[in-house]
Amino acid sequence: SKRLLPQAAAFAEARIDWLAAQLERKCPAQPLEEGSLFPLRGSPCHLTAKGPGRLPTLLEGPPLTLCLPGAPETLSARAIRYFKRAAKADLEAAVARHTSTLGVEVRRIRVKDTRSRWGSCTHDGNLSFSWRLIFAEPYVLDYVAAHECAHLIEMNHSAAFWKTVERTCPGWQTARDWLKTEGQSLHAIGAE
């Protein structure tokens, strides 16, 4: 019941260090530094502070190479800014496709660094997503976008909701299963 929520929150807060250690043990941190290898849209990608010109450049591979020219000590922060912009662009495109199919409108799309949810939808049509979806295969990001767009019609997880998800993202179960088994690994990328 709702009376237990403050107690549950206090319990989790008191054990936050233990919880963080458990997550770290499951998925060790993968810092973003010169030569790091990580998935970008599911494909292996190297990170470097060197590159042609002064602008971010993604060189074809395999593996891909993300060149973010600049000071090596700011490479991680610049990489995260790049990932957030890329994730937002991919999510905006996916949301546009799904809202068009469903005949609904979204008010705003935001990207955040969330740990408990891959996406969320408010009653007034604001969608939020984890920018870390940029590391997953595109079908996973597409499923999360479809899921949140379906909430613009059904603010629940009823049978009608899942039929709406199916309408925009057939075979969504594969992406949901991937997030359940592999999703936590996305949080390790860029972690200190």
Salt bridges, closest charged atoms under 4 A:
GLU34 OE2 - LYS50 NZ 3.66
ASP90 OD2 - ARG41 NE 2.64
GLU92 OE2 - LYS88 NZ 3.99
ASP113 OD1 - ARG132 NE 2.76
ASP124 OD2 - ARG107 NH1 2.77
ASP142 OD1 - ARG97 NH2 2.63
ASP142 OD1 - HIS98 NE2 2.88
